[in-house]
Amino acid sequence: MQAVTLFGYAFLSNVALAMLPHEPAVIWYGARLGVWPTTLVATAGTVAAALVDHRVFVPLIARAAARTRPTSLQHWFRRAPFAIVALSGLTPLPFFPFKALAFTMGYPLGRYLAAVATRSVPRYALLAWLGVAVRLPSWLIAALFVLLLIPSLRMLPWLRPSAS
């Protein structure tokens, strides 16, 4: 049951422009399920979210991107798209700019899913290992969750400053 919950949370925290941080959940489940089960289940949820995103957003973005000029960022992405998506998991940068770039460039679904899996496995393995190696109390994981949620709160429409 815990694996199903982790899969669902990994999906929800990675689909579209999700506002939920996945790091605290992976750390928490790492201590309960073990490093590799946590890594594989969280990666599967992330890849499922990537599949949904690709199917939904590529057609929408492709129409909008057809009307714009290529940027220098797209030029760099075109040179090594798999590496850029895969290595983005090793940086503290948010993933959505790389996701949007892959969608804008029409990166093929199979390669995109493989790159997302390649990106997720080491990241989730490290986080799950942290959960096993350092037994963090639940209150600290909850505090980490809230702390990581704060930047996402500004996306909520009722918390945005009005343009006046």
N, C-alpha and C positions, 0 to 999 in steps of 0.2 A: 504493500500500500504506500509506503514511503517513496518508493521509486516512481510510482504513478504520480504522486503529488509533486515530486521534484521535476518530472517531465513536464507536467502542466505549468509549474512555476517558471521553468526555463523557457517554455514556449511563450508564456505571457510577458516575461521580462525581456524578450528579444524580438517580438513581433512588432513590425512597423516602427513607430517612434515611441517605444515603450518607456514608461516613466519609472518602472520598478527596477531597483538594483538587484542584480543576480549574485553578486559576490558574497553577501552574508549568507544567502541560502546555500550556496555551494560549500562554504566553510562549515556551516551547521550540518548539512547532510554528509559531508566528508567524515565527520566524527561518528556518524551513526551508521552509514552504509559502507564505508571504506573508500579508499582513494579511487580505485578503478571502476567500481559500480557507479559511484557518484559522477565520475568523469564521463563515462559512456552514456548514462541516462541524461545528464545535463547537455551533453553534446547532441544527443538525439533530439531533445526538445528544441535546441537552438537551430538545428538543421531543418526541423519541421517548420519553425517560424520563418526561416530563410526561404523555404519553398513557398509558403503562403505569400510572403512579401514579394518574391520574384513574380509569382503568377498575377498578383493584384497590381503591383506598382509599375512593372516594366511597360505594359501597354500605355499606361497613363503618362509616364515620364517620357517615353519614346516620342509621343505626339508633341509634347512641349519642347523636348530637346531638338526636334527636327527644325524648329524655327529659330534656333540660336547658333551662334558661331562656336566652334570648338575652342576650349580654353587651354592654357599651358598645362593645367592640372590634368586635363583629359589626355594631353600628349604624353605625359609621364605615366599615366595609368595604362595607356595603350601599349607601352613598352614592356610592362611586366605586371599584368593585372592579377594573376594568381598570387604572385609574391606579395604584392601590395595588400591584397585582402588577407592573406594568410599571416603576414607579419604584423598586421594591425592589431592582432590579439596580444602581441608582446609589448605594446605601448599603452600608456595610461589614457591615450586619446579615446574619445567616444567613437563607436563604430559607425554611426549613421552617415557621416560624410563619405566613408568608403563604400557603404551600401548604396547610397545615392549615386555615387560615381559609377559603380558597377551597373546599376540600372540604366543610367543615362547612356552609357557606352554600349548597351545591349549585350552585356557579358552573358554567354550561354549558361543556361540553368545548371547543367551537370557540373561544369567547371566551377560555377559560383558555389554550389553546395559543397563540393570537394574542398574549395578554399575556406569556406566557413567552418567545416569540420576540422581542417588542418589548423585553423586559427584557434578553435575552441579547445581542442584536446589538451595542449600544453597549459593553457590558461586555467582550465578547470581542474586539471591534475594538480597544479601548484596550489590552487585555492583549497581543494579537497585535502591535500597533504597538510596544509596549514591547519585545517580543522582536526586532523588526526594528531599532528605533532604538538600543537599548542591547544590544549583544551580550554577554549574560551567560555566563560559563563554566558548563559542565555541572555542576561541583561546587557552584556557588552555587545553581543551580536545584534540585539534589537537596537541598541544605540548606534551601532555602525549602519544599520539599515536606515534609520531616521536621518543620520548624517548624510548618507549617500542619496537620500530622497530629496533633500533640500534643493539642490539645483534644478530638479525636475518640477518642483512646485510652481516655478514661475511660468510654466507652460499652461497652467490652469487658467481658463479665461477669466474667472472671477478674481484672480490674484494679480492679473496683469495691470500695469498702470494704464490709465486711459490716455488716449492721444488728445490733448487739449491745447 
